[in-house]
Amino acid sequence: MTDFDTEHGSVDFLDLLSSGSAQDDADSRLESVAFACLVNGLADERAAAILGILDFSDDFLCFAIGGKPLHTMAGTRAAIRRTVHDLGGGPCVTGTTNGLCVALIMPRAAATPDVTCTNTLSAFSTKAPVCLGPLRRGVEGACRTVQAVRSAIAAAPALPQVPRPMRADDVLPERALLGDQDAVDELVNTVYASLQTAGPDDPTLETVSTFLRNGGSLETTAKELSVHPNTVRYRLKRAAETTGWDAADAREAYVLRTAIALGRMHTA
């Protein structure tokens, strides 16, 4: 199978179709073109048509897994396909980019994101991160989960300890710094927005923002907001339940701080 050059951001669709060798069979050529579309963010009707031929039906659910190969790219790609097949999973597109082996998978039967990732870990190098991308929908979502894996692995050195496997959400702020639009959207549309779910009179956003600005001091936050410290505790607990991120934890506070900064810039 031909591996297209996916190192560059600007790729023409016709160039993808004309690339490859005469020895490539039709399915291999389609898979290579589909993967190149995903890596280069080509999510138009042409990319959708190619993915459709590969059995990714309209409005499909998908997730990505990626990392450096254990030995060879071909061996890792084959191992991923075999695992997905054994788990009863849906269609799977694999490819290589920047030294990474990345797979886009449609969850089905036992091939859930977590189970599939756990069962493919042995196919990847133990000396580099392995990342599970977010569950997304459709062609644009497929591009986003593949990009999330790539940017998360690029951002992994920012973490003092990298879990194995890591999730793309483990490095949301760092991915946003790298220009990953899916990370920015997640921080703004999910994290920041969830701090305002009760409307403009909801004190959650103000409380979390004040708490973070005051270095995590309950007393200082309570004094500035003219409320009891227990009220601050309650609001922070509610914010953690709503957003999934705890302002009292140093790492998670960084996620919230980034989400608030991005949210304010987007709504200014």
Secondary structure, 3 states (H helix, E strand, C coil): CCCCCCCCCCCCHHHHHHCCCCCCCHHHHHHHHHHHHHHCCCCCHHHHHHHHHCCCCCCCEEEEEEECECCCHHHHHHHHHHHHHHCCCCCEEEEEECCEEEEEECCCCCCCHHHHHHHHHHHECCCCCEEECCCEEHHHHHHHHHHHHHHHHHHHHHCCCCCCCEEHHHHHHHHHHCCCHHHHHHHHHHHHHHCCCCCCCCCHHHHHHHHHHCCCCHHHHHHHHCCCHHHHHHHHHHHHHHHCCCCCCHHHHHHHHHHHHHHHHHHC
